[in-house]
């Protein structure tokens, strides 16, 4: 049995080992291998699954494998869009591609600079789309890594 820990302030326990979107999942043309990998991870007790728009075919692999087992996992996704329209479009496409009506966690991806933070927090920035999606029940939790300005220099 893989141990679980509380994920941040979510009040949800997830396995300390998750399945991320790299490796075979960040490809195209490996449907069988990806399906087997995702289902094997669930069979082993892993319940944290991570994907992103930027990870090639990862979302479609998850969509095919998880439609029967969605209730068994905590599904995280990411958007690298910095504006409301782009983030909204990413979420709509992600939900469709992953064959789900919601994400458990939706994160702002690749937040590296103060400029990234400034951009997502502008009026009609991505943060507004994230908050709206949570209010509508399309995502349970939202997140993103905040950058300490000291780290930027």
Secondary structure by P-SEA (a helix, b strand, c coil): cbbbbbcccccbbbbccccccccccccccaaaaaaaaaaaaaaacccbbbbcccccaaaaaaaaaccccccccbbbbbbccccaaaaaaaaaaaaaaaccccccbbbbcccccaaaaaaaaccccaaaaaaaaaaaccccbbbbbbbcccccc
